[in-house]
């Protein structure tokens, strides 16, 4: 009896771009989530940023290379000569990718089942949009332990200057995992001006918003791993502000200061005001996420955060003031409040979805 020939899976011309720094075990999980996709990417681009785990990351790549090659998916692995930092390595991943589209992934995040298939369908309908965002889930250890979801729309759409507030520049791209860019478009915009901001993707998003819009895939396509400490602070552009292993009030304020600078610069380039609406977005909607994470940080950290936000003009609205007081009074017990708000938001989204289905 002749053996049954295994058919290779469909390949979509996209590169999964992974800026890698440490976390080799989580990289294994990410590669596994790519390998089980119904549609595979043409390429996986990994740029290792001179981390202490370089040898281990190289070993992981070597262990997976033949499995992907057998499916006509090539691993494009690079090792940076010096530590470029987050922004520089994102730019490097995009620049060395050889596919027309690049999906950026944190090396500790995961692709959801059917991710690449959903991306391919969206791009087939909107081939000229320069940048694409997506809905995502937040998980603890694996995708069976979902802690929450983030969805901005119940249907696919495009956010641009004609139909949306500039606040969507940040709202759609504050989290990098699963963001997609046209490789030639993003490479033409490459700049080191915003290295150390930790928000290079927001620079690309601001330009996309003004040029052709930011696409949005309503299906959950990626999972964001919750609880991993940040690793920023090793590159020259990040030292002195960020400390590996934690988010300091000074570091958070620096990140948002950069967001304001980026949107001001891009807005000036296109003759529009992006900064004002983005500033309101940070002060109101995004402050919920910041104070949720700061609930157990302690009063000295909260006082420092308030001072840093006051310097940026991001503490005049009642929302951040109220959240600050809740954290200050209740500490880690304030997490009950944040969980309740998230549950209520989730129920509201479900009701809207049910209403649309009817």
Secondary structure, DSSP 8 states (H G I E B T S, - for coil): ---------EEEEEEEEEEE-S-HHHHHHHHHHHHT-SEEEEEEEEEE-S-TTHHHHHHHHHHHHHHHHTTT-EEEEEE-SS--HHHHHHHHHHHH--SSEEEEEETT-EE-TTHHHHHHHHHHH-TT-SEEEEEEEEESSSTTSEEEEE-S-SS-EEE-TTTS-THHHHHHHSS-TT-EEEHHHHHHT--STTTTSS-HHHHHHHHHHHHT-EEEEEEEEEEEE-S-------STTTTTT-BTTB--HHHHHHHHHHHHHHHHHHHHHHTS--HHHHHHHHHTHHHHHHHHHTTTS-HHHHHHHHHHHHHTT-S-SHHHHHHHHHHHHHGGGGHHHHHHHHHHHHHHHHHHHHHHH-
